[in-house]
Amino acid sequence: MKLVRYGRPGKEKPGLIDCENKLRDLSGVVTDITAEVLCDKGLAKLAKLDWAKLPLVRGKPRFGVPLAQVGKFIAIGLNYSDHAAEAGMAEPKEPIVFMKATSCLSGPDDPVMLPKGSKKTDWEVELGVVIGSVTRYVTEKDALSHVAGYCIVNDLSERAYQLEMGTQWDKGKGCDTFGPVGPWLVTRDEIAQPQKLAMWLDLNGQRAQTGNTKTMIFKVAKIVSYVSRFMTLMPGDIITTGTPPGVGMGMKPQRFLKAGDTMQLGIEGLGVQQQTVVAYSKD
């Protein structure tokens, strides 16, 4: 299934994309795409629905983050060897774990706002993993059974904040609008092998990133197992799993985002996002 939330910011309704790529309203079945929906029992209930009887949604409404009440937004750094090389950093021996503020979450096509005074805002197409059940000390063998589904994340980063202002990467990762997620959450039954997904990002119509999840240093099962050693993962938590090469920091000369730029990014089977970059505004 492809689960979505659609409508104005803060007023989103639950929905799904049917087999004809039409948007159907789920608000008569569930109040929102919450932890109760993301568990195996909740997803099984939705899978049994006769989708043709769900109301069609007309027009082209805005999509929001495809799940509500995200508890933790966890990220993995330098998880592609070729990206580590372009960043001039050593390939990690263990997963690099940091947090993105949940206040940075935004819809997949919402504008990306440059932080006040930003000079080095960068892009990163990434595979997002959505947790579906309480997960602690899970083995790699069982880890994927705790995943509700997958989505696209643009892990936007202000590199000066991230790398030139101490050791806490979080400072460059959690600015407002720095976490576009969606357009939809694809349940794990539709993604049989999360390590064989092509991914890409275009900047102003020109290809910047091309990659595949098969080149991850630490695979999805390893990441879920590893993170669950240090914190209990809860239904609705998102883990974004690293980016392939082609970020602005790695270009020669370096290239960073400016107002008016557009990004389009996609992952095989998970849809496409598109964002326009805007200048900082306090409103």
Residue pairs with C-beta under 8 A, 6 or more apart in sequence:
1 16
1 43
1 46
1 47
1 186
1 187
1 189
1 190
2 16
2 17
2 184
2 185
2 186
2 187
2 190
2 271
3 14
3 15
3 16
3 26
3 33
3 37
3 46
3 66
3 67
3 149
3 184
3 185
3 187
4 14
4 15
4 16
4 17
4 23
4 33
4 63
4 66
4 182
4 183
4 184
4 185
5 12
5 13
5 14
5 15
5 32
5 33
5 63
5 64
5 65
5 66
5 67
5 68
6 12
6 13
6 15
6 23
6 57
6 61
6 62
6 63
6 64
7 13
7 61
7 62
7 64
8 62
9 62
9 64
9 107
9 110
12 32
12 64
12 68
13 25
13 26
13 27
13 32
14 25
14 26
14 27
14 29
14 30
14 31
14 32
14 33
14 37
15 23
15 24
15 25
15 26
15 27
15 57
16 23
16 24
16 26
16 46
16 51
16 54
17 23
17 24
17 184
18 24
18 51
18 52
18 54
19 51
22 56
22 57
23 56
23 57
23 61
24 51
24 54
24 55
24 56
24 57
25 54
25 55
25 56
25 57
26 46
26 54
28 54
28 55
29 46
29 49
29 54
30 36
30 37
30 42
30 46
32 68
32 69
33 66
33 67
33 68
33 185
34 67
34 68
34 69
34 236
35 69
35 234
35 235
35 236
36 42
36 235
37 43
37 46
38 67
38 130
38 131
38 132
38 148
38 149
38 235
38 236
39 132
39 133
39 148
39 235
40 132
40 133
43 132
43 148
43 187
62 107
62 109
62 110
63 107
63 108
63 109
63 182
63 183
63 184
64 107
64 182
65 105
65 106
65 107
65 181
65 182
66 151
66 181
66 182
66 183
66 184
66 185
67 130
67 185
67 236
67 238
68 236
69 236
70 102
70 105
70 236
70 237
70 238
71 102
71 234
71 236
71 237
72 99
72 102
72 231
72 233
72 234
72 237
72 238
73 99
73 100
73 101
73 102
73 104
73 105
73 179
73 237
73 238
73 240
74 97
74 98
74 99
74 100
74 227
74 231
74 237
74 238
74 239
74 240
75 97
75 98
75 99
75 100
75 126
75 155
75 173
75 239
75 240
75 242
76 95
76 96
76 97
76 218
76 223
76 239
76 240
76 241
76 242
77 92
77 96
77 97
77 98
77 169
77 242
78 84
78 87
78 89
78 91
78 92
78 96
78 217
78 242
79 92
79 95
79 96
79 216
79 217
79 218
79 223
79 241
79 242
79 243
80 211
80 215
80 216
80 217
80 242
80 243
80 244
80 245
81 91
81 215
81 217
82 211
82 215
82 244
82 245
83 242
83 243
83 244
83 245
83 247
83 250
84 90
84 91
84 92
84 217
85 91
85 245
86 245
86 246
86 247
86 249
86 250
87 247
87 249
87 250
91 217
92 217
94 226
95 218
95 222
95 223
95 226
95 227
96 169
97 226
97 227
97 230
98 168
98 169
98 170
98 173
99 170
99 173
99 174
100 155
100 170
100 173
100 174
100 178
100 179
100 240
101 170
101 173
101 174
102 179
103 174
103 176
104 156
104 173
104 174
104 175
104 176
104 177
104 178
104 179
105 179
105 181
106 112
106 176
106 177
106 179
106 180
106 181
107 180
107 181
107 182
108 152
108 180
108 181
108 182
108 183
108 271
108 273
108 274
108 275
109 180
109 183
109 273
109 274
109 275
110 177
110 180
110 275
111 177
111 275
111 276
111 277
111 278
112 121
112 154
112 156
112 177
112 178
112 180
112 257
112 263
112 275
112 276
112 277
112 278
113 175
113 176
113 177
113 277
113 278
113 279
113 280
113 281
114 121
114 257
114 258
114 259
114 277
114 278
114 279
114 280
115 121
115 158
115 161
115 175
115 176
115 280
116 280
117 280
118 158
118 160
118 161
118 175
118 280
119 160
119 256
120 158
120 159
120 160
120 248
120 249
120 254
120 256
121 156
121 157
121 158
121 159
121 256
121 257
121 277
122 156
122 157
122 158
122 159
122 247
122 248
122 249
122 256
122 257
123 154
123 156
123 201
123 203
123 208
123 209
123 247
123 248
123 257
123 263
123 265
124 154
124 155
124 156
124 157
124 201
124 209
124 243
124 247
125 152
125 153
125 154
125 199
125 200
125 201
125 209
125 211
125 243
125 244
125 265
125 266
125 267
126 152
126 153
126 154
126 155
126 199
126 240
126 241
126 242
126 243
127 150
127 152
127 153
127 194
127 197
127 199
127 213
127 220
127 240
127 241
127 267
127 270
128 150
128 151
128 152
128 153
128 181
128 238
128 239
128 240
128 241
129 147
129 150
129 194
129 220
129 223
129 224
129 238
129 239
129 240
129 241
130 147
130 148
130 149
130 150
130 151
130 185
130 236
130 237
130 238
131 146
131 147
131 148
131 224
131 233
131 234
131 235
131 236
131 237
131 238
131 239
132 146
132 147
132 148
132 149
132 188
132 235
133 146
133 148
133 235
134 232
134 233
134 234
134 235
135 143
135 146
135 224
135 228
135 232
135 233
135 234
136 228
136 232
136 233
137 228
137 229
138 146
138 224
138 225
138 228
139 225
140 221
140 222
140 225
141 221
143 220
143 221
143 222
143 224
143 225
143 228
144 188
144 194
144 220
144 221
144 224
146 224
146 228
146 233
147 188
147 220
147 224
148 185
148 187
148 188
148 235
149 185
149 186
149 187
149 188
149 190
149 191
150 185
150 186
150 188
150 191
150 194
150 267
150 270
151 181
151 182
151 184
151 185
151 186
151 238
151 270
152 180
152 181
152 182
152 183
152 265
152 266
152 267
152 270
152 271
152 272
152 273
153 179
153 180
153 181
153 238
153 240
154 179
154 180
154 201
154 263
154 265
154 273
154 275
155 173
155 178
155 179
155 240
155 243
156 173
156 175
156 177
156 178
156 179
156 180
157 172
157 173
157 178
158 171
158 172
158 173
158 175
158 178
159 172
159 249
159 256
160 172
161 171
161 172
161 175
162 169
162 171
162 172
162 173
163 169
163 172
165 171
165 172
180 273
180 275
181 238
182 271
182 273
183 271
183 272
183 273
184 270
184 271
186 269
186 270
186 271
190 269
191 197
191 269
191 270
194 213
194 219
194 220
195 213
195 214
195 216
195 219
195 220
196 212
196 213
196 214
197 212
197 213
197 267
197 268
197 269
197 270
198 211
198 212
198 267
198 268
199 209
199 210
199 211
199 212
199 213
199 244
199 265
199 266
199 267
199 268
200 207
200 209
200 210
200 211
200 265
200 266
201 207
201 208
201 209
201 246
201 263
201 264
201 265
202 208
202 263
202 264
202 265
203 255
203 261
203 262
203 263
204 261
204 262
205 262
205 264
207 246
208 246
208 247
208 248
209 243
209 244
209 245
209 246
209 247
209 265
210 244
210 246
211 243
211 244
211 245
211 246
212 244
213 220
213 241
213 267
215 244
216 241
216 242
217 242
218 226
218 242
220 241
223 239
223 241
224 233
224 239
227 233
227 239
233 239
248 254
248 255
248 256
248 257
249 256
257 263
257 277
258 277
259 277
259 278
259 279
260 276
260 277
261 276
261 277
262 274
262 275
262 276
262 277
263 273
263 274
263 275
263 277
264 272
264 273
264 274
265 272
265 273
265 274
266 272
266 273
